[in-house]
Amino acid sequence: MIYDVIIIGAGPAGVSASLYTKRGNLSTLIIYSDESSLEKAKKIENYYGFENGINGKDLYNVGIKQAKNIGVDTKKEEVLNVLVGNEGFRVITDKDEYNTKAVIFSTGNKKNKPNIKGIDKFEGRGISYCAICDGFFYKDKNVVVIGNGKYAISETNDLINIARHITILTNGKQAPEFRAENVDINTEEIEEINGEKKVEEIILKNHKKIETDGIFIAQGVAGSTEFAKKLGIITKQDKIVVNKKMETNVKGIYACGDCTGGLFQVSKAVYEGTIAGLQVINYIREKYTKGE
């Protein structure tokens, strides 16, 4: 099956988009992994319709139920990659793979950058956030992947046939279940990233050093910005750049909510999700009904 639209993220922006795409007779799938910042809000009192406010987790869950009630398909899975397919896009998760004509990013503004001395200094000088984008520059070299989850393993797999050797540094967290001939896993905590003009070594808290030509940050769960960069979508200050129609520079891909920057408010997310949903309806009708 090829969905008309896949929405990544089930917060206010993503659910709002789905309400319009489904009512617009588009086959719609929401993929989410319960990583919404909305769930952490103890009480929301500045959103219309709740005279006594509402708990963030309750609002999040009600939104998902609302989408399901009108027939939106939902999958609770972790998205690992979004790729351009033969017709549209392929969304790869930890459990399956889905094809779609359009994508809406609405996973919020995830902060995956670890608090390690030297990261800011060496960004663009040996530190990368995208193995597909930058792996080529490390052909037959030694690299490090920082992370311990499924996203880190996905990035490692993208580097296995490029780099000479890969070290996965979990930075004190539990080691993932993963084996490959040219991959080592180290669970020691990281003290500092060091080098002269570019990354040269990682100093661990046990004072041992790991020499490396490059570092790929893959901590936690990938967010909209990480996927956008892999697809060549323009980002600015870790936000996805969109126009007034919530369109990115890649045709068929839209973004809404916290990942586009601006006010981190439910009302703003709902508005942008509405616009994204309506624009996807127009896009699908014009491209697949009338033809390009």
BELGIWO-V218442 format. One record per backbone hydrogen bond with DSSP energy under -0.5 kcal/mol. NH is the residue of the N-H (numbers start at 0). CO is the residue of the C=O. Records with the same first field share a line. If there is no record, write none. Layout:
NH->CO + CO
This chain:
2->0 + 98
3->26
4->26
5->101
6->28
7->5 + 103
8->6 + 30
10->105
14->10
15->11
16->12
17->13
18->14
19->15
20->16
21->17
22->18
23->19
24->21
25->20
28->4
29->72
30->6
31->74
38->35
39->36
40->37
41->39
43->53
44->42
49->46
50->48
52->49
53->43
55->40
58->54
59->55
60->56
61->57
62->58
63->59
64->60
65->61
66->62
67->63
68->64
69->65 + 66
70->67
71->66
72->27
74->29
76->31 + 74
78->76
79->91
80->91
82->89
84->87
88->99
89->82
90->97
91->80 + 89
92->90 + 95
93->77
97->90
98->0
99->88
100->2
101->3
102->251
103->5
104->253
105->7 + 103
109->107
111->109
113->111
115->113
116->190
118->115
121->117
122->118 + 119
123->126
124->121
126->121
127->125 + 214
133->129
134->130
136->133
137->134
138->135
139->161
140->137
142->164
143->213
144->166
145->215
146->144 + 168
152->148
153->149
154->150
155->151
156->152
157->153
158->154 + 155
159->155
161->158
162->158
163->140
164->140
165->181
166->142
167->165 + 183
168->144 + 166
169->167 + 185
170->187
171->186
172->169
177->175
182->179
183->165
185->167
190->202
191->202
192->116
193->200
195->197
198->124
199->193
200->193
201->209
202->191
203->201 + 207
204->188
206->203
209->201
210->208
211->199
212->141
213->141
214->125
215->143
216->127 + 214
217->145 + 215
226->222
227->223
228->224
229->225
230->226 + 227
231->228
232->227
235->238
238->235
239->258
240->233
241->239
242->246
245->242
247->252
250->248
252->249
253->102
254->245
255->104
258->255
259->256
260->257
264->262
268->264
269->265
270->266
271->267
272->268
273->269
274->270
275->271
276->272
277->273
278->274
279->275
280->276
281->277
282->278
283->279
284->280
285->281
286->282
287->283
288->283 + 284
289->284
